[in-house]
Amino acid sequence: MQRGDGQVQRGDGQVQRVTSSSGDARPPAVDRLARSLADLGLPHPLLVDAAREAIAAGDASSARERAEAIALALLRPVVNATGVLLHTNLGRAPFGLALAPRSANLELDLSTGRRGSRNQRAGSLLARAMGAEAALVVNNGAAALLLVCAALAAGRDVLVSRGELVEIGGGFRVPEVLAGSGARLVEVGTTNRTRLSDYERAMPAADVGLVLKVHQSNYRIVGFTESTAVPALVGLGPPVVVDLGSGLLDTATPWLAGGPPGWLAGEPAARQTLEEGAALVTFSGDKLLGGPQAGIIAGRPDLVAACARHPLARALRPGGLVLQALQETALAYLRRDGDSIPFWRMATAPLAELRARAEVIAAKSGAEVVECSSAVGAGSVPGKELASAGVAVAGDRTVALRAFDPPVIARVRDRRTVCDLRSVHPDDDVLLADALAGIVGPREAAGDAGCR
Ligand SMILES: *Cc1c(COP(=O)(O)O)cnc(C)c1O
């Protein structure tokens, strides 16, 4: 409805201005405006959204900017120059999987032509790589713990140390996952000290389905502390489940030619935890395992089978894409080929190699070589730093770098924008140099050249 004051009452009751720079021009038709944005490559309905919003805001000329914002919000590959190797906002472990548009033998046994199990490959191969008798793959680490508690302890008690009732982030809180599974939480000990005798005291009064030990991940209790190790817990009787979180398969890292890096010291691993007598371990696929987002339940075959039979297993199962990616990861571990797992390749890249890459990028772009320290991230091995090298430019240029295609995600340190090369794939060095060359101002680049 046209009103006398140059405004329109829309169907939804909102009022919008219709005047434009030329004064009395009518708003351009939404459809025509949307068509003028076709070069952005977005589907027409999304361009219509941008055009409609722009007209509603009384600023038709903002339609392109709005459409660009819609395009920018889509999922896309980015260059992670943050130095946080497993960056939760960037999908944790980097992973590439190229697949032809074909079906896969997801639930077909190729030898018999009959129905097979989707858990036969990735699960069994990972079990083999960590020396477990059986393993089941679900959607993520939270799903793994939820399924274990639902399948093995619903309506029963689960003993957990008060020091391990943690929140990992992103809404994962151990007491809430337990409640969701239908198991009852029995808190044992104190926040800083939980002894075997605390568990023993809780046993008689409880109907214990499981004893659960949870890796504290991204937080530490230091000072006057005590916790009970797996071998002691095993003596209590009920199955001991250890939520390892990070998914280090073996403390000896046989997939790394140089052996375990120093920063890994003290990180519990699936193989050793099972050897200590844990009935099951659970962990994520996209942390130290270096695979796609997934959750793994590994250990005693009868317990793994009980998890697989539980109705929730169907709701928590991953799809074929994830299982193929995880199978690739498992095969790389079995080949002892850590270099083909992107996370392990970047985590173990020698400092000299990173420095040499930084020199090349600096020479091409006018940026400056700087020392960096990377972090593993995703709550894994918190507080440990990995010496690294990178390049820096003056000021906060993170917005300009994010606008690059593909977007480059950097950090600001001491009023400089720093790109840490440990988290950047070497194939992306050329992209990074181009992006930096584009944002280093002529004066700055010239000044830099003059100083050398
Ligand atoms: C990360 C983590 C989880 C959650 O795993 P997601 O894969 O993020 O669901 C659970 N427990 C521990 C100890 C963790 O570190």
The ligand as an ORCA input file, in Angstrom:
! r2SCAN-3c Opt
* xyz 0 1
  C      36.819    -33.939     21.930
  C      36.351    -34.824     23.007
  C      35.043    -35.348     22.997
  C      34.055    -34.976     21.930
  O      34.383    -35.511     20.686
  P      33.665    -34.927     19.388
  O      34.270    -35.720     18.283
  O      33.976    -33.479     19.343
  O      32.207    -35.180     19.552
  C      34.679    -36.175     24.009
  N      35.526    -36.488     25.004
  C      36.781    -36.010     25.068
  C      37.654    -36.399     26.194
  C      37.231    -35.164     24.055
  O      38.483    -34.674     24.119
*
